Amino acid sequence: WIKNNAKWWSSEQISDSDFIGGIEYLIQEKIILIPPTISPDSSVQSIPDWIKNTANWWSDGLISEDEFLAAIEFLVKNSIIRV
């Protein structure tokens, strides 16, 4: 279902908060494992556009799961996703 969410989010059919909520659920349930990180004081306030591209490419099978997870890890490190 997360690939569907990634596709819908990348085409703006669901909101940022819906997408983030799904990812947070997967992290909290330990379905997605993100290494422990220390969040820096970050100037990133919203999801960068390149993350949507990454989600779209992953949902279409154009990039690996590891590449998609690296984007998710970026969101965690920058406190956009809270775990």
C-alpha positions as CSV (number, residue, x, y, z in Angstrom):
1,W,0.0,0.0,0.0
2,I,2.9,2.4,0.6
3,K,3.8,2.2,-3.2
4,N,0.2,3.3,-3.9
5,N,0.5,6.1,-1.4
6,A,3.9,7.2,-2.9
7,K,2.3,7.3,-6.4
8,W,-0.8,9.2,-5.2
9,W,1.3,11.6,-3.2
10,S,3.7,12.2,-6.1
11,S,0.7,13.1,-8.3
12,E,-0.8,15.2,-5.5
13,Q,-3.8,12.9,-5.0
14,I,-3.1,12.7,-1.3
15,S,-1.6,15.4,1.1
16,D,1.9,15.6,2.5
17,S,0.5,14.8,5.9
18,D,-1.2,11.6,4.7
19,F,2.0,10.4,3.0
20,I,4.2,11.3,6.1
21,G,1.6,9.6,8.4
22,G,2.0,6.4,6.4
23,I,5.8,6.5,6.5
24,E,5.7,7.3,10.3
25,Y,3.5,4.3,10.9
26,L,5.8,2.0,9.0
27,I,8.8,3.3,11.0
28,Q,7.0,3.1,14.3
29,E,6.0,-0.5,13.5
30,K,9.6,-1.3,12.5
31,I,8.5,-2.2,9.0
32,I,10.9,0.4,7.7
33,L,14.1,0.4,9.6
34,I,15.9,3.8,9.8
35,P,19.3,4.0,11.5
36,P,19.3,6.1,14.7
37,T,20.0,9.7,13.7
38,I,20.6,13.0,15.5
39,S,18.5,15.7,14.0
40,P,20.5,18.8,13.3
41,D,19.0,22.3,13.6
42,S,17.6,22.2,10.2
43,S,16.4,24.9,7.9
44,V,14.3,22.4,6.0
45,Q,10.7,23.2,6.8
46,S,8.8,21.3,4.2
47,I,9.3,18.2,2.0
48,P,11.7,19.0,-0.8
49,D,10.3,18.5,-4.4
50,W,13.0,15.9,-5.2
51,I,11.4,13.6,-2.6
52,K,8.2,13.5,-4.6
53,N,10.3,12.5,-7.7
54,T,12.0,9.8,-5.7
55,A,8.6,8.5,-4.5
56,N,7.2,8.5,-8.0
57,W,10.3,6.7,-9.5
58,W,10.2,4.1,-6.7
59,S,6.4,3.5,-7.1
60,D,7.1,2.9,-10.9
61,G,10.0,0.5,-10.2
62,L,12.6,2.9,-11.6
63,I,14.8,3.1,-8.5
64,S,15.5,0.6,-5.8
65,E,13.9,0.4,-2.4
66,D,17.3,1.4,-0.9
67,E,17.2,4.6,-2.8
68,F,13.7,5.4,-1.7
69,L,14.7,4.6,1.9
70,A,17.6,7.0,1.7
71,A,15.1,9.8,0.8
72,I,13.0,8.7,3.9
73,E,16.1,8.8,6.0
74,F,16.7,12.4,4.8
75,L,13.2,13.3,6.0
76,V,13.9,11.8,9.4
77,K,17.3,13.4,9.8
78,N,15.7,16.8,9.0
79,S,12.8,16.3,11.4
80,I,10.2,16.3,8.7
81,I,9.2,12.8,9.8
82,R,9.2,12.3,13.6
83,V,10.0,8.9,15.0
